[in-house]
């Protein structure tokens, strides 16, 4: 699947700017991590872009709609990664793609939230400040901290280094994402 095809699917299913921006931000970090790890950057970008595509229209059936659509299109690896990007769904994270999506989804959204409360946005954001905000349960309360920590552990990376990777990847798109 091409990025253009994935964008069309996303636009058909998702209408709110905030969810579209979240999809784009996860696309950015997934593509950057794929490049770092020598993986298929298009496949990883598409996975990030579509991981929550059905959430807005069918929240009670998320992620089944997008997973089924991807399977119909022969995109089993992307479909499986999306079906396992939340540990409570019971699908184990098997591949590096699965683990990366789990490790980037919640934390990327959290980093974006941190940018919005800083006068300089991402320009002055540090891993230390993100970790401090993670400990503050009332900040971005909908972000499941257990998912953040589980993802980092599964990916086998250190939390602050992982946060710095996300900051660096997002910073190159700060105007587009309106975070700096």
Buried (B, 14 or more C-beta within 10 A) or exposed (E): BEBEEBBEBBEEBBEEEEBBBBBBBBBBBBBBBBBEEEBBBBBBBBBBBBBBBBBBBBEEEBBBBBBBBBBEEEBEBBBBBBBBBBBEEEBEBEEBBBBBBBBBBBBBBBBBBBBEEBEEBBEEBBBEBBEEBBEEEEBBEEBBBEBBBBBBEBBEBEBBEBBBBBBEBBBEBBEEBEBB
